[in-house]
Amino acid sequence: MKSEKAAEAQEMREADKDMRMVLTKLKKLGAKPIGTQSVKDTRKGPTAANAVKAVLKAAGKDPMALMATMKVFEKDTTYPTAGGSQPARIYTPESAGSSPLPVRRSNRSSSDVLCTARPGCA
């Protein structure tokens, strides 16, 4: 099993330039690796969205104005879990129409593309 530092180094090598900026900012914001603290503490920490907004602001861009220009809509909702409902935020580009979109799950300090909305995708 890889050490945490080796896994982080590999992640940075594999990321493109923009993602490296986001990952670097996320770490500077204080995000801890998944599994190194309680779920409750992880939920209090910075998210990938926080890091993206910080990178955009550092580049002189207004994240909310950019979303409006790109016609990306934000919706807060909840989903059921064994421990009760959990909050979720859904970003949907207007250009998607009714096309199937990838599903991305964000765990406060990491995210993964899980599945597209196609039948049979588990």
N, C-alpha and C positions, 0 to 999 in steps of 0.2 A: 504494500500500500504506500502511495506517495505521501511525502510529508506535506504539511500545509503550505510551506514556502515553495516547494517544487510544483505543487498544483497551481499556485498563484502565478508562478513564473510561466508555466505552460499556457495558462489562460491568457496572460498578457501577450505572449508570442503569437497565439492564434487569433487574437482580436485585431480588427482593422484599426486604423488610426483614430477614428471617431469613438469607437467603443473603448479603446485604451484610455482616452481622455475621460470618459464616463466612469470607468472602473477606478482610475486614479482619483478622481474627485470623490467617488463614493467612499473610498478608503479614507481620504482626508476629512470627510464629513463624520467619520467615526463608525462606519458600518463594521460589524464583526462577522466573521465567517459563520455560515449556518452550522448549528450544532455546538457552538462554543459558549452559548448563553441560553437562558430560558426563552421559551417562545414569547412570554410576556415582555421580556426585555428587548427581544429582537423586534417586536412590533412597535416599540417606542423609538427605535433607531431610524436613521435615514434610509430612504428607499432609492431605488434606481431612478425613479421619477424625480426625486429631489436632486440627484446628481446631474441628470440631463438638464434640468432647469438652471442649476448653478453653472454648468458649462455654457449654456446659451447666454445667460446673463453676463458671464465673463467675456463673451465674444460681442457684447453690446446688443444682444437681441432680447426682445421681450417674449418669453415663452407663450404667454396667453395670446398675444397678438399674432404670433406665428401660427398657433393652433387655429385661430379664427380665420386667418388668411388661407390656411390649407383646408379649411372646413372640416376640422376634426372635432367631434362632439364628445363630451365627457359626461358620464352618467354614474352616479353612486347608487349601489344596490347592496343586497346581502344574499348569502347563499347558506343553506343549512349544512351543519356538521353534527357529529355525534355530541360535541360539547356545546351546542347552541349555534346560533347564526353568526356568521363572520362577514365583515364588510368587504366589498369589492368595488373597484372602479373600472368602468368599461370605456375605452376610447374607440370610437368608430369613425372612420373617414367617410365623408359624404359620398365620395366617388365609388365606394364599395357597392352601393345599391343593395341588391339582395344576393350578391355573390358570396360564396363561402369564404370565410377569413380564417387565418391561423389563430389559435388560442394561445395566449401567453400568460403564464402564471408568474406572478412576482412575489417572492418571499422576503420582502423588505431589503434583502441585501444580495439577492440573485434572482435571475429569472430564466425560464426555459420555454422554448416553444414546445407545447405538449402535443398539439394535434390541430388539424384543420377541421372545419365544420363539414367534412364530407362523410357520407354514410360509411360505416365500417371502421372508422378511425377510432381507436380505443385509447 
